[in-house]
Amino acid sequence: EKAGYASFMLKEIAEQPKAVADTLLGRIDGSGALSLDEVRIPPQVLREVDKVVVVACGTAYHAGLIAKYAIEHWTRIPCEVELASEFRYRDPILDQQTLVVAISQSGETMDTLMALRHAREQGARVLAICNTNGSTIPRESDAVLYTHAGPEVAVASTKAFLTQLVACYLVALYLGQVRGTKYGDEIGDVVRDLSGISGAVEQVLGTMDPVRELARSLAHKKTVLFLGRHVGHPVALEGALKLKELAYMHAEGFAAGELKHGPIALIEEDLPVVVVVPSPRGRSILHDKIVSNIQEIRARGARTIVIAEEGDEAVVPYADHLVRIPATPTLLQPLVATVPLQVFACELATARGNEVDQPRNLAKSVTVE
Ligand code: F6R
């Protein structure tokens, strides 16, 4: 039941620190190494993988887009991510050395199921990342890594998304560990950072009042844009999807670097634009580029809503609204940056009088193609 929350969605947003912690539980041993014996694909087979292909739909697809950055960085194995509904109609190139990762909360999404069947027919190994024990997708896969988000009732996915990200990071790090890559040391550090991430999500949840207030003040708007770079790009796509499905508003996510190739023409006076800013530490080039993007859109009248790490002072002069998130390594930032976008969409939808748990025209699990 809703346990005192006004909606399942609010409850599920609040449950995210626990969902994240539960998904990590038992998967990191005392020495900080990953122990994913439950993934019953022999290490020998994983060492021979020469391509990873992620297939998923909707929010799970956004998790896959983020997984690509992690997998390619930590394993140096080429990774493609494809919408499950497009995948098999393209005659994709697959063989025994291909690892297909199928991500699905419900485990019953027909598009994803058909994609994995197609992959197995071509001889590829399929690893499912799934939240529902014993559902069809893990049953038909070679191996499964369960997310432990607990039942997700609200149609719009929130806690399942965060746990899909955790599972994707675990798979990427595990592949890196099994294969031994030049990022071996980094892997140990990231595993430690991952262990602290549930607390960081909790911290974000404790600072959401201004985001709610902002969302209510924008309830009359027609359009909201979302910008990001690197892993912030899929986060922007996810923020836009949440707003479409819950608030029934026109929302679009863009790669900030693409702005000047077209979308900047959309910017007009007082248009709300949410910008996900990468950490100024780490790959600081990304950060500097996005600060100039914020300047560009603000000069054209956009109302900038900036999601930036604590201590990032460079964004302050250009942020009409500033949302602070805790410092994390670049690749893990989606785990904290997505949370304000979920809260924003949920509150905005509520202010518009929408039923957030059951958005119009949508079903929790899409069992038709
Ligand atoms: C968005 C949403 C959908 C699902 C998609 C895949 O909030 O819930 O986009 O993410 O239908 O569903 P699963 O993960 O069950 O395969």
Boltz pocket constraint, residues with backbone or C-beta under 6 A from the ligand:
constraints:
  - pocket:
      binder: B
      contacts: [[A, 57], [A, 58], [A, 59], [A, 60], [A, 61], [A, 103], [A, 104], [A, 105], [A, 106], [A, 107], [A, 108], [A, 109], [A, 112], [A, 155], [A, 156], [A, 157], [A, 158], [A, 241], [A, 245], [A, 363], [A, 364], [A, 365], [A, 366]]
      max_distance: 6.0
